[in-house]
């Protein structure tokens, strides 16, 4: 088996005469905020030929750094067979259909399927709304001799599931941030920097748990970080390590792996080739070791050259944003008010109203009464300040997931009265009847409490409920005592050991007591 990095979460897999391409991303995503790092616009022609003409295509989920609609429409051979995860809806399939794809291989969650003689795949899905209402997924490819796990940024709760297919040679794994928090929030600079440090630590702790569980011969840093070439966002790049950013690169991941006694994290750039023979993995780089090293040791110089090469494209792209001003509030009333009417549990979970400032337009989303109106001084608990042209775009295109279509761009600022509220973002990810139906069902179940017949567990000197109230993670696996807190390392949520109070979301306490 040979696996070639094509950038970010992208992989070209060659085995037994079959090619599988995973998550090919080439066109900058999220209003051109995210660029592939290291750059993948200079791959050799033979690799790009195979990327564009594979036997099978796998896209893990619908986020723009995985589902690159422009590239898939313009470059990908439409005779390719698409491997579909077992998601609860057919939204991903419909998006492929819009681009002209007609051949699909539907899989069943976790079940191996032979797609060619001697080649099997299994796709594991995560379906919490937090993963994106369409779901997220991980791929396992086996050829009878070698096995690759492409976890990318799928945060599976079951640490043993990916290993259950057998020993793993290559484990492609996200380690870096992929969110706008806390960088866009209005807060004290010192507090923001500390929150970034805490989030980075949580990201690495989660990644190391996955590394330990899968136990692969070689770990391949994957699915990030992106880089930010627009000068307005350039400060989000982590260059010295002192920036208020959640985007460390793979050199820091390798350092932390080494500190944990693990020396199997490969240096990976677009074009890096991994070949598995007889249980051993050989790595071949597309350039000299000195050139590879310079990407990271002279990172700002590398990014500035990259920025200059794409400057004209970026300027032309940004020039397409302005559009005729429309009746945004009227459109949102017709669109969002029926969704709010069908989502009383989501609105209860939000527990406050929201102000969206779009330039000179003040949009008041009244979740208590289920209406959208002009803001006239009413109190609010959440506020977003977003350029009007971006709001006009997502409204005119009826974008059903503002997380994917808007917030991941980091081209906004935010404020909130209290702590993180997942129900607000879940609402803004679920702006269709199909999505809101699932989101409301999940919110209703969460607000009623997680039904479980599982016994409490012991962690150190404490007895605690087995499941984290955030994402139902198994705390016997992800729970750790750190000082005065229990930490769920799946997402870094912290709970007070004495009271069970959650420091990330006050409405999500945990049941915990000192062991007698």
KOLDRENDREN-840740 format. One record per residue (C-alpha): residue number from 1; residue in one letter; z negated, x negated, y negated. Coordinates in nm, 4 decimals. Example, Ala and Ser with C-alpha at 12.3 -4.5 7.8 and 13.67 -1.06 7.14 Angstrom:
BEGIN
NODE,1,A,-0.7800,-1.2300,0.4500
NODE,2,S,-0.7140,-1.3670,0.1060
***
This chain:
BEGIN
NODE,1,X,0.0000,0.0000,0.0000
NODE,2,X,0.0870,-0.1164,-0.3484
NODE,3,X,-0.0570,0.0407,-0.6654
NODE,4,X,0.0668,-0.0571,-1.0107
NODE,5,X,-0.1130,0.0339,-1.3314
NODE,6,X,0.1181,0.2081,-1.5769
NODE,7,X,-0.1501,0.2409,-1.8446
NODE,8,X,-0.4661,0.4428,-1.9032
NODE,9,X,-0.5061,0.6632,-1.5911
NODE,10,X,-0.1450,0.6115,-1.4848
NODE,11,X,-0.0625,0.4689,-1.1412
NODE,12,X,0.2586,0.4068,-0.9500
NODE,13,X,0.1752,0.4093,-0.5771
NODE,14,X,0.4224,0.2745,-0.3236
NODE,15,X,0.3505,0.3102,0.0480
NODE,16,X,0.5567,0.3703,0.3636
NODE,17,X,0.8713,0.4183,0.1553
NODE,18,X,0.7097,0.6900,-0.0551
NODE,19,X,0.6258,0.6788,-0.4258
NODE,20,X,0.3514,0.8788,-0.5966
NODE,21,X,0.3063,0.8699,-0.9733
NODE,22,X,-0.0276,0.9692,-1.1238
NODE,23,X,-0.0962,1.0762,-1.4836
NODE,24,X,0.1950,0.9035,-1.6621
NODE,25,X,0.1020,0.8931,-2.0331
NODE,26,X,0.3286,0.7199,-2.2839
NODE,27,X,0.3535,0.9344,-2.6000
NODE,28,X,0.0435,0.9093,-2.8270
NODE,29,X,-0.1843,1.2089,-2.7779
NODE,30,X,-0.4059,1.4410,-2.9810
NODE,31,X,-0.2158,1.4430,-3.3098
NODE,32,X,-0.1210,1.0790,-3.2429
NODE,33,X,-0.4830,0.9680,-3.2618
NODE,34,X,-0.4955,0.8193,-2.9113
NODE,35,X,-0.2671,0.5332,-2.8064
NODE,36,X,-0.2638,0.3693,-2.4638
NODE,37,X,-0.4713,0.0503,-2.4503
NODE,38,X,-0.3532,-0.2026,-2.3552
NODE,39,X,-0.0069,-0.0883,-2.4637
NODE,40,X,0.2335,0.0358,-2.1958
NODE,41,X,0.5547,0.0592,-2.3988
NODE,42,X,0.6897,-0.2694,-2.2584
NODE,43,X,0.6874,-0.2080,-1.8820
NODE,44,X,0.9820,-0.3530,-1.6839
NODE,45,X,1.2846,-0.1332,-1.6159
NODE,46,X,1.2352,-0.1298,-1.2388
NODE,47,X,0.8817,0.0034,-1.2739
NODE,48,X,0.9889,0.2658,-1.5281
NODE,49,X,1.2725,0.3747,-1.2992
NODE,50,X,1.0255,0.4441,-1.0199
NODE,51,X,0.7814,0.6091,-1.2613
NODE,52,X,1.0508,0.8517,-1.3747
NODE,53,X,1.1911,0.9184,-1.0247
NODE,54,X,0.8974,0.9431,-0.7817
NODE,55,X,0.8814,1.1394,-0.4601
NODE,56,X,0.5560,1.3004,-0.5764
NODE,57,X,0.3916,1.3537,-0.9137
NODE,58,X,0.0183,1.4134,-0.9566
NODE,59,X,-0.1414,1.5109,-1.2868
NODE,60,X,-0.5179,1.5355,-1.2662
NODE,61,X,-0.5680,1.7876,-1.5476
NODE,62,X,-0.4182,1.9256,-1.8659
NODE,63,X,-0.5628,1.6920,-2.1296
NODE,64,X,-0.2933,1.5218,-2.3359
NODE,65,X,-0.3759,1.1703,-2.2169
NODE,66,X,-0.2983,1.2847,-1.8607
NODE,67,X,-0.0474,1.5678,-1.9009
NODE,68,X,0.2098,1.4074,-2.1338
NODE,69,X,0.4387,1.7041,-2.1913
NODE,70,X,0.6874,1.5090,-2.4052
NODE,71,X,0.7343,1.2328,-2.1488
NODE,72,X,0.7468,1.4749,-1.8559
NODE,73,X,1.0082,1.6883,-2.0324
NODE,74,X,1.2293,1.4032,-2.1515
NODE,75,X,1.1988,1.1353,-1.8828
NODE,76,X,1.0673,1.2709,-1.5520
NODE,77,X,1.3123,1.3701,-1.2775
NODE,78,X,1.2671,1.7470,-1.2330
NODE,79,X,1.3459,1.7204,-0.8606
NODE,80,X,1.0105,1.5499,-0.8152
NODE,81,X,0.7578,1.7389,-0.6037
NODE,82,X,0.4399,1.8111,-0.7991
NODE,83,X,0.1090,1.7879,-0.6116
NODE,84,X,-0.1044,2.0743,-0.7398
NODE,85,X,-0.4857,2.0653,-0.7326
NODE,86,X,-0.6623,2.3735,-0.5978
NODE,87,X,-0.7639,2.4988,-0.9414
NODE,88,X,-0.8940,2.8547,-0.9892
NODE,89,X,-0.5892,2.9483,-1.1981
NODE,90,X,-0.2212,2.8511,-1.1969
NODE,91,X,-0.2225,2.7326,-1.5561
NODE,92,X,-0.1197,2.3764,-1.4644
NODE,93,X,0.1687,2.5068,-1.2527
NODE,94,X,0.2853,2.7301,-1.5385
NODE,95,X,0.2873,2.4334,-1.7771
NODE,96,X,0.5016,2.2359,-1.5312
NODE,97,X,0.7341,2.5345,-1.4974
NODE,98,X,0.7845,2.5415,-1.8737
NODE,99,X,0.9077,2.1815,-1.8511
NODE,100,X,1.1583,2.2589,-1.5765
NODE,101,X,0.9699,2.1549,-1.2612
NODE,102,X,1.0265,2.3819,-0.9617
NODE,103,X,0.9033,2.1928,-0.6547
NODE,104,X,0.5316,2.2199,-0.5841
NODE,105,X,0.2980,2.1177,-0.3039
NODE,106,X,-0.0187,2.3255,-0.3307
NODE,107,X,-0.3274,2.1606,-0.1881
NODE,108,X,-0.6674,2.2890,-0.0797
NODE,109,X,-0.9807,2.1396,-0.2297
NODE,110,X,-1.0890,1.8189,-0.0455
NODE,111,X,-0.8564,1.8833,0.2514
NODE,112,X,-0.6187,1.6089,0.3612
NODE,113,X,-0.2517,1.6991,0.3756
NODE,114,X,0.0322,1.4900,0.5176
NODE,115,X,0.3024,1.4760,0.2512
NODE,116,X,0.5241,1.2205,0.4299
NODE,117,X,0.5118,1.0528,0.7721
NODE,118,X,0.1845,0.8612,0.7841
NODE,119,X,0.0912,0.9410,0.4213
NODE,120,X,-0.1863,1.1881,0.3427
NODE,121,X,-0.3364,1.3092,0.0186
NODE,122,X,-0.6535,1.4993,-0.0603
NODE,123,X,-0.7312,1.6385,-0.4039
NODE,124,X,-1.0902,1.7073,-0.5057
NODE,125,X,-1.1399,1.9528,-0.7918
NODE,126,X,-1.4143,2.0192,-1.0437
NODE,127,X,-1.4030,2.3638,-1.1993
NODE,128,X,-1.6911,2.3917,-1.4455
NODE,129,X,-1.5707,2.5047,-1.7892
NODE,130,X,-1.7141,2.1762,-1.9203
NODE,131,X,-1.4408,2.0001,-1.7185
NODE,132,X,-1.1863,2.2039,-1.9085
NODE,133,X,-1.1183,2.5646,-1.8120
NODE,134,X,-0.8156,2.4522,-1.6142
NODE,135,X,-1.0325,2.2124,-1.4147
NODE,136,X,-1.0271,1.8394,-1.3457
NODE,137,X,-0.9486,1.6558,-1.0239
NODE,138,X,-0.9445,1.3305,-0.8272
NODE,139,X,-0.6871,1.2115,-0.5732
NODE,140,X,-0.7305,1.0294,-0.2421
NODE,141,X,-0.4184,0.8667,-0.0905
NODE,142,X,-0.4201,0.7206,0.2630
NODE,143,X,-0.1432,0.5601,0.4669
NODE,144,X,-0.3374,0.5108,0.7902
NODE,145,X,-0.4233,0.1520,0.6971
NODE,146,X,-0.5194,0.1570,0.3293
NODE,147,X,-0.6911,0.4084,0.1048
NODE,148,X,-0.6902,0.4604,-0.2716
NODE,149,X,-0.9281,0.6856,-0.4645
NODE,150,X,-0.7981,0.7837,-0.8069
NODE,151,X,-1.1084,0.9355,-0.9662
NODE,152,X,-0.9862,0.8768,-1.3239
NODE,153,X,-1.2277,1.0812,-1.5411
NODE,154,X,-1.3200,1.3478,-1.2856
NODE,155,X,-1.7011,1.3705,-1.2827
NODE,156,X,-1.7644,1.4934,-0.9342
NODE,157,X,-2.1186,1.6035,-0.8526
NODE,158,X,-2.0820,1.5131,-0.4858
NODE,159,X,-2.1055,1.1372,-0.4681
NODE,160,X,-2.0207,1.1248,-0.1004
NODE,161,X,-1.7141,1.3483,-0.1048
NODE,162,X,-1.4603,1.0852,-0.2092
NODE,163,X,-1.5886,0.8380,0.0503
NODE,164,X,-1.5871,1.0980,0.3281
NODE,165,X,-1.2195,1.0301,0.4045
NODE,166,X,-1.3006,0.6756,0.5155
NODE,167,X,-1.3388,0.3238,0.3722
NODE,168,X,-1.1822,0.2766,0.0285
NODE,169,X,-0.9742,-0.0228,-0.0790
NODE,170,X,-0.8996,0.0705,-0.4405
NODE,171,X,-1.1181,0.2880,-0.6645
NODE,172,X,-0.9652,0.3806,-1.0022
NODE,173,X,-1.2515,0.4910,-1.2243
NODE,174,X,-1.3216,0.5853,-1.5856
NODE,175,X,-1.6010,0.3913,-1.7561
NODE,176,X,-1.5391,0.4501,-2.1262
NODE,177,X,-1.5921,0.7435,-2.3597
NODE,178,X,-1.3415,1.0252,-2.4024
NODE,179,X,-1.4959,1.2565,-2.6607
NODE,180,X,-1.5447,1.2901,-3.0366
NODE,181,X,-1.9256,1.2795,-3.0268
NODE,182,X,-2.1128,1.1459,-3.2130
NODE,183,X,-1.8578,0.9717,-3.4359
NODE,184,X,-1.7383,1.2813,-3.6239
NODE,185,X,-2.0843,1.4229,-3.6932
NODE,186,X,-2.2534,1.4101,-4.0310
NODE,187,X,-2.5772,1.2217,-3.9724
NODE,188,X,-2.7678,0.9114,-4.0706
NODE,189,X,-2.5677,0.5964,-3.9910
NODE,190,X,-2.8537,0.4333,-3.8003
NODE,191,X,-2.9064,0.7462,-3.5905
NODE,192,X,-2.5326,0.7716,-3.5193
NODE,193,X,-2.5151,0.4092,-3.4064
NODE,194,X,-2.8112,0.4595,-3.1714
NODE,195,X,-2.6527,0.7743,-3.0268
NODE,196,X,-2.3353,0.5744,-2.9619
NODE,197,X,-2.5375,0.3050,-2.7838
NODE,198,X,-2.7167,0.5687,-2.5746
NODE,199,X,-2.3907,0.7375,-2.4817
NODE,200,X,-2.2258,0.4097,-2.3818
NODE,201,X,-2.5260,0.3262,-2.1639
NODE,202,X,-2.5026,0.6682,-1.9987
NODE,203,X,-2.1292,0.6219,-1.9395
NODE,204,X,-2.1850,0.2918,-1.7631
NODE,205,X,-2.4798,0.4254,-1.5616
NODE,206,X,-2.2633,0.7109,-1.4333
NODE,207,X,-1.9733,0.4789,-1.3505
NODE,208,X,-2.2037,0.2429,-1.1577
NODE,209,X,-2.3341,0.5350,-0.9519
NODE,210,X,-1.9787,0.6174,-0.8515
NODE,211,X,-1.9049,0.2519,-0.7745
NODE,212,X,-2.2090,0.2324,-0.5475
NODE,213,X,-2.1238,0.5560,-0.3694
NODE,214,X,-1.7543,0.4931,-0.3047
NODE,215,X,-1.8119,0.1281,-0.2113
NODE,216,X,-1.4508,0.0221,-0.2598
NODE,217,X,-1.3217,-0.3282,-0.2025
NODE,218,X,-1.1840,-0.3357,-0.5577
NODE,219,X,-1.2769,-0.1211,-0.8589
NODE,220,X,-0.9984,-0.0648,-1.1100
NODE,221,X,-1.1109,0.0245,-1.4666
NODE,222,X,-0.9132,0.3339,-1.5592
NODE,223,X,-0.8641,0.6268,-1.7976
NODE,224,X,-0.9713,0.4487,-2.1124
NODE,225,X,-1.0558,0.3509,-2.3599
NODE,226,X,-0.7739,0.4664,-2.5838
NODE,227,X,-0.7099,0.2767,-2.9046
NODE,228,X,-0.6691,0.4181,-3.2543
NODE,229,X,-0.3805,0.2806,-3.4604
NODE,230,X,-0.3865,0.5247,-3.7503
NODE,231,X,-0.5714,0.3402,-4.0278
NODE,232,X,-0.7764,0.6550,-4.0911
NODE,233,X,-0.9237,0.6173,-3.7409
NODE,234,X,-0.9034,0.2416,-3.6819
NODE,235,X,-1.2813,0.2030,-3.7175
NODE,236,X,-1.3252,0.3969,-3.3923
NODE,237,X,-1.1976,0.0948,-3.1991
NODE,238,X,-1.4748,-0.1157,-3.0485
NODE,239,X,-1.3869,-0.4746,-3.1324
NODE,240,X,-1.7094,-0.6628,-3.2031
NODE,241,X,-1.9327,-0.4189,-3.0156
NODE,242,X,-2.1252,-0.3322,-3.3319
NODE,243,X,-1.9075,-0.0396,-3.4350
NODE,244,X,-2.0445,0.3187,-3.4130
NODE,245,X,-1.8089,0.3900,-3.1250
NODE,246,X,-1.8245,0.5061,-2.7633
NODE,247,X,-1.5092,0.3181,-2.6599
NODE,248,X,-1.6033,-0.0177,-2.5022
NODE,249,X,-1.3217,-0.1890,-2.3145
NODE,250,X,-1.3155,-0.3142,-1.9582
NODE,251,X,-1.4640,-0.6546,-2.0422
NODE,252,X,-1.7975,-0.4856,-2.1114
NODE,253,X,-1.7650,-0.2841,-1.7900
NODE,254,X,-1.7031,-0.6050,-1.5971
NODE,255,X,-2.0073,-0.7651,-1.7599
NODE,256,X,-2.2312,-0.4750,-1.6616
NODE,257,X,-2.0888,-0.4716,-1.3117
NODE,258,X,-2.1679,-0.8419,-1.2866
NODE,259,X,-2.5222,-0.7848,-1.4133
NODE,260,X,-2.5609,-0.5311,-1.1317
NODE,261,X,-2.4435,-0.7904,-0.8775
NODE,262,X,-2.0958,-0.6440,-0.8404
NODE,263,X,-1.8013,-0.8760,-0.8970
NODE,264,X,-1.5192,-0.6509,-0.7763
NODE,265,X,-1.4018,-0.4954,-1.1064
NODE,266,X,-1.0443,-0.6075,-1.1596
NODE,267,X,-0.8905,-0.6921,-1.4962
NODE,268,X,-0.6227,-0.4293,-1.5391
NODE,269,X,-0.3372,-0.3927,-1.7865
NODE,270,X,-0.0126,-0.1965,-1.7608
NODE,271,X,0.1949,-0.3743,-1.4981
NODE,272,X,-0.1002,-0.5118,-1.2991
NODE,273,X,-0.0149,-0.4777,-0.9293
NODE,274,X,-0.2641,-0.4309,-0.6450
NODE,275,X,-0.1477,-0.4863,-0.2868
NODE,276,X,-0.3654,-0.3967,0.0105
NODE,277,X,-0.2951,-0.5888,0.3312
NODE,278,X,-0.5320,-0.6026,0.6235
NODE,279,X,-0.8255,-0.4760,0.4188
NODE,280,X,-0.7818,-0.7463,0.1527
NODE,281,X,-0.6638,-0.6736,-0.2000
NODE,282,X,-0.4410,-0.9131,-0.3920
NODE,283,X,-0.3917,-0.8749,-0.7659
NODE,284,X,-0.0827,-0.9851,-0.9569
NODE,285,X,-0.0699,-0.9766,-1.3356
NODE,286,X,0.2505,-0.9221,-1.5367
NODE,287,X,0.1678,-1.2126,-1.7717
NODE,288,X,-0.0343,-1.5325,-1.7746
NODE,289,X,-0.4111,-1.5285,-1.7549
NODE,290,X,-0.4303,-1.6649,-2.1083
NODE,291,X,-0.2119,-1.3827,-2.2394
NODE,292,X,-0.4164,-1.1208,-2.0553
NODE,293,X,-0.7409,-1.2674,-2.1859
NODE,294,X,-0.6113,-1.2699,-2.5441
NODE,295,X,-0.5742,-0.8904,-2.5400
NODE,296,X,-0.9519,-0.8662,-2.5288
NODE,297,X,-1.0720,-1.1888,-2.6944
NODE,298,X,-0.8329,-1.1468,-2.9894
NODE,299,X,-0.8425,-0.7700,-2.9830
NODE,300,X,-0.8100,-0.6959,-3.3541
NODE,301,X,-0.5035,-0.9207,-3.3788
NODE,302,X,-0.3549,-0.7451,-3.0751
NODE,303,X,-0.4241,-0.3999,-3.2214
NODE,304,X,-0.2801,-0.4909,-3.5609
NODE,305,X,0.0467,-0.6050,-3.4009
NODE,306,X,0.0557,-0.2867,-3.1938
NODE,307,X,-0.0171,-0.0845,-3.5087
NODE,308,X,0.2688,-0.2502,-3.6977
NODE,309,X,0.5148,-0.1822,-3.4152
NODE,310,X,0.4324,0.1907,-3.4182
NODE,311,X,0.3829,0.2361,-3.7936
NODE,312,X,0.7197,0.3990,-3.8613
NODE,313,X,0.6894,0.6332,-3.5640
NODE,314,X,0.3391,0.7349,-3.6692
NODE,315,X,0.4403,0.7980,-4.0309
NODE,316,X,0.7362,1.0104,-3.9203
NODE,317,X,0.5178,1.2048,-3.6786
NODE,318,X,0.2486,1.2772,-3.9382
NODE,319,X,0.5194,1.4002,-4.1753
NODE,320,X,0.5891,1.6865,-3.9325
NODE,321,X,0.2371,1.8306,-3.9612
NODE,322,X,0.2588,2.0316,-4.2822
NODE,323,X,0.3792,2.3838,-4.2209
NODE,324,X,0.4049,2.6986,-4.4323
NODE,325,X,0.0623,2.8434,-4.4917
NODE,326,X,0.0029,3.1550,-4.2861
NODE,327,X,-0.2577,3.4279,-4.2689
NODE,328,X,-0.4973,3.2194,-4.0602
NODE,329,X,-0.7913,3.4582,-4.0839
NODE,330,X,-0.5765,3.7611,-4.0044
NODE,331,X,-0.4273,3.5833,-3.7033
NODE,332,X,-0.7692,3.4707,-3.5789
NODE,333,X,-0.9075,3.8234,-3.6164
NODE,334,X,-0.6367,3.9635,-3.3912
NODE,335,X,-0.6695,3.6739,-3.1471
NODE,336,X,-1.0411,3.5909,-3.1325
NODE,337,X,-1.2166,3.9227,-3.1882
NODE,338,X,-1.0973,4.0731,-2.8556
NODE,339,X,-1.2082,3.7499,-2.6834
NODE,340,X,-1.5531,3.7735,-2.8431
NODE,341,X,-1.5766,4.1365,-2.7335
NODE,342,X,-1.5298,4.0331,-2.3710
NODE,343,X,-1.7769,3.7436,-2.3943
NODE,344,X,-2.1271,3.8716,-2.4840
NODE,345,X,-2.2978,3.6045,-2.2727
NODE,346,X,-2.1001,3.3252,-2.4378
NODE,347,X,-2.1944,3.4614,-2.7808
NODE,348,X,-2.5588,3.4876,-2.6755
NODE,349,X,-2.5488,3.1272,-2.5607
NODE,350,X,-2.3954,3.0158,-2.8925
NODE,351,X,-2.6802,3.1862,-3.0749
NODE,352,X,-2.5463,3.1257,-3.4271
NODE,353,X,-2.2455,3.1622,-3.6513
NODE,354,X,-1.9794,2.9042,-3.7326
NODE,355,X,-1.8005,2.7992,-4.0505
NODE,356,X,-1.4568,2.6372,-4.0261
NODE,357,X,-1.3452,2.4784,-4.3524
NODE,358,X,-0.9680,2.4321,-4.3396
NODE,359,X,-0.8914,2.2725,-4.6737
NODE,360,X,-0.9568,2.5415,-4.9338
NODE,361,X,-0.9809,2.8122,-4.6665
NODE,362,X,-1.3325,2.9012,-4.5448
NODE,363,X,-1.3254,3.0823,-4.2101
NODE,364,X,-1.6495,3.2464,-4.0956
NODE,365,X,-1.6760,3.3100,-3.7223
NODE,366,X,-1.9528,3.5670,-3.6875
NODE,367,X,-2.0550,3.5435,-3.3233
NODE,368,X,-2.3451,3.7858,-3.3734
NODE,369,X,-2.1151,4.0699,-3.4778
NODE,370,X,-1.8014,3.9461,-3.3014
NODE,371,X,-1.5793,3.9238,-3.6099
NODE,372,X,-1.3735,3.6649,-3.7992
NODE,373,X,-1.3809,3.6922,-4.1790
NODE,374,X,-1.3692,3.4963,-4.5015
NODE,375,X,-1.6883,3.3024,-4.5646
NODE,376,X,-1.8834,3.4523,-4.8537
NODE,377,X,-2.2044,3.2548,-4.8417
NODE,378,X,-2.3320,3.3775,-4.5047
NODE,379,X,-2.5684,3.1494,-4.3123
NODE,380,X,-2.4227,2.9422,-4.0307
NODE,381,X,-2.5495,2.7076,-3.7601
NODE,382,X,-2.2290,2.5113,-3.6974
NODE,383,X,-1.9630,2.3764,-3.9315
NODE,384,X,-1.6267,2.2087,-3.8821
NODE,385,X,-1.4253,2.0522,-4.1664
NODE,386,X,-1.0648,2.0234,-4.0486
NODE,387,X,-0.7430,1.9484,-4.2429
NODE,388,X,-0.5644,2.2764,-4.3010
NODE,389,X,-0.2318,2.1579,-4.1603
NODE,390,X,-0.3988,2.0864,-3.8254
NODE,391,X,-0.5654,2.4274,-3.8222
NODE,392,X,-0.2331,2.5887,-3.9130
NODE,393,X,-0.0732,2.4075,-3.6198
NODE,394,X,-0.3214,2.5129,-3.3508
NODE,395,X,-0.3249,2.8679,-3.4851
NODE,396,X,0.0544,2.9025,-3.5075
NODE,397,X,0.0980,2.7610,-3.1556
NODE,398,X,-0.1866,2.9752,-3.0169
NODE,399,X,-0.3496,2.6677,-2.8626
NODE,400,X,-0.5857,2.7997,-2.5970
NODE,401,X,-0.7969,2.4830,-2.5774
NODE,402,X,-0.9025,2.3418,-2.9149
NODE,403,X,-1.0849,2.0595,-2.7406
NODE,404,X,-0.7528,1.9298,-2.6088
NODE,405,X,-0.5338,2.0400,-2.8983
NODE,406,X,-0.7591,1.9490,-3.1891
NODE,407,X,-1.1069,1.8033,-3.1391
NODE,408,X,-1.0112,1.5026,-2.9253
NODE,409,X,-0.8039,1.3850,-3.2197
NODE,410,X,-1.1294,1.2993,-3.4013
NODE,411,X,-0.9478,1.4108,-3.7178
NODE,412,X,-1.2349,1.6282,-3.8405
NODE,413,X,-1.6012,1.6169,-3.9287
NODE,414,X,-1.8770,1.8371,-3.7922
NODE,415,X,-2.2325,1.9440,-3.8590
NODE,416,X,-2.4763,2.1484,-3.6551
NODE,417,X,-2.8184,2.2880,-3.7301
NODE,418,X,-2.9753,2.1958,-3.3982
NODE,419,X,-2.8753,2.0253,-3.0786
NODE,420,X,-2.5548,2.0276,-2.8771
NODE,421,X,-2.4430,2.3753,-2.7744
NODE,422,X,-2.1980,2.3771,-2.4855
NODE,423,X,-2.1315,2.7509,-2.5232
NODE,424,X,-1.9663,2.7011,-2.8635
NODE,425,X,-1.7274,2.4374,-2.7333
NODE,426,X,-1.6668,2.6364,-2.4157
NODE,427,X,-1.5605,2.9300,-2.6336
NODE,428,X,-1.3212,2.7069,-2.8262
NODE,429,X,-1.1775,2.5741,-2.4978
NODE,430,X,-1.1159,2.9248,-2.3647
NODE,431,X,-0.8952,3.1057,-2.6157
NODE,432,X,-0.7061,3.3235,-2.3698
NODE,433,X,-0.8085,3.6248,-2.1648
NODE,434,X,-0.7653,3.4265,-1.8421
NODE,435,X,-0.9857,3.1425,-1.9619
NODE,436,X,-1.2464,3.3580,-2.1342
NODE,437,X,-1.2920,3.5661,-1.8210
NODE,438,X,-1.4028,3.2540,-1.6321
NODE,439,X,-1.6060,3.1196,-1.9245
NODE,440,X,-1.7968,3.4451,-1.9656
NODE,441,X,-1.8700,3.4579,-1.5923
NODE,442,X,-2.0054,3.1019,-1.5960
NODE,443,X,-2.2131,3.1670,-1.9078
NODE,444,X,-2.3615,3.4838,-1.7576
NODE,445,X,-2.4647,3.2972,-1.4437
NODE,446,X,-2.6148,3.0095,-1.6412
NODE,447,X,-2.8148,3.2348,-1.8710
NODE,448,X,-2.9572,3.4112,-1.5670
NODE,449,X,-3.0690,3.0754,-1.4246
NODE,450,X,-2.9124,2.8645,-1.1510
NODE,451,X,-2.9618,3.0457,-0.8217
NODE,452,X,-3.0766,2.8002,-0.5597
NODE,453,X,-3.2697,2.8049,-0.2376
NODE,454,X,-3.3016,2.4256,-0.2511
NODE,455,X,-3.6485,2.2743,-0.2524
NODE,456,X,-3.7787,2.0654,-0.5386
NODE,457,X,-3.7406,1.6912,-0.4989
NODE,458,X,-3.9550,1.3884,-0.5770
NODE,459,X,-3.8436,1.1211,-0.8222
NODE,460,X,-4.1001,0.8487,-0.8689
NODE,461,X,-4.4338,1.0144,-0.9403
NODE,462,X,-4.2776,1.3501,-1.0315
NODE,463,X,-4.1743,1.6694,-0.8554
NODE,464,X,-3.8646,1.8172,-1.0181
NODE,465,X,-3.6083,2.0879,-0.9569
NODE,466,X,-3.3119,1.9519,-0.7673
NODE,467,X,-3.0358,2.0581,-1.0055
NODE,468,X,-2.9749,1.9540,-1.3650
NODE,469,X,-2.9427,2.2655,-1.5862
NODE,470,X,-2.6449,2.1152,-1.7665
NODE,471,X,-2.3853,2.0684,-1.4927
NODE,472,X,-2.5795,2.1416,-1.1737
NODE,473,X,-2.5816,1.7706,-1.0846
NODE,474,X,-2.7993,1.6719,-0.7900
NODE,475,X,-3.0942,1.4900,-0.9464
NODE,476,X,-3.1840,1.3288,-0.6143
NODE,477,X,-2.8677,1.1252,-0.6786
NODE,478,X,-2.8271,1.1203,-1.0573
NODE,479,X,-3.1919,1.1463,-1.1698
NODE,480,X,-3.3800,0.8397,-1.2979
NODE,481,X,-3.7165,0.7901,-1.4663
NODE,482,X,-3.6796,0.5945,-1.7894
NODE,483,X,-4.0024,0.5556,-1.9867
NODE,484,X,-4.1233,0.9036,-2.0844
NODE,485,X,-3.8044,1.0766,-1.9760
NODE,486,X,-3.6151,1.1923,-1.6719
NODE,487,X,-3.2480,1.1065,-1.7260
NODE,488,X,-2.9569,1.2725,-1.5503
NODE,489,X,-2.7092,0.9860,-1.5409
NODE,490,X,-2.4082,1.2137,-1.4808
NODE,491,X,-2.3943,1.2854,-1.8547
NODE,492,X,-2.7026,1.1087,-1.9902
NODE,493,X,-2.9113,1.4201,-2.0589
NODE,494,X,-3.2828,1.3478,-2.1112
NODE,495,X,-3.5867,1.5604,-2.0248
NODE,496,X,-3.9463,1.5070,-2.1335
NODE,497,X,-4.1624,1.4198,-1.8326
NODE,498,X,-4.4634,1.6133,-1.9618
NODE,499,X,-4.2989,1.9335,-2.0800
NODE,500,X,-3.9533,1.9388,-1.9182
NODE,501,X,-3.8015,1.9908,-2.2636
NODE,502,X,-3.4377,1.8849,-2.2889
NODE,503,X,-3.3625,1.6466,-2.5760
NODE,504,X,-2.9918,1.7336,-2.5684
NODE,505,X,-3.0179,2.1135,-2.5658
NODE,506,X,-3.3537,2.2805,-2.6296
NODE,507,X,-3.2522,2.5938,-2.4395
NODE,508,X,-3.2123,2.3967,-2.1162
NODE,509,X,-3.5594,2.2793,-2.0059
NODE,510,X,-3.6237,2.1501,-1.6574
NODE,511,X,-3.9034,2.2303,-1.4129
NODE,512,X,-4.1055,1.9138,-1.3613
NODE,513,X,-4.4660,1.8155,-1.2925
NODE,514,X,-4.6684,1.5077,-1.2043
NODE,515,X,-4.7114,1.4703,-0.8308
NODE,516,X,-5.0709,1.5442,-0.7261
***
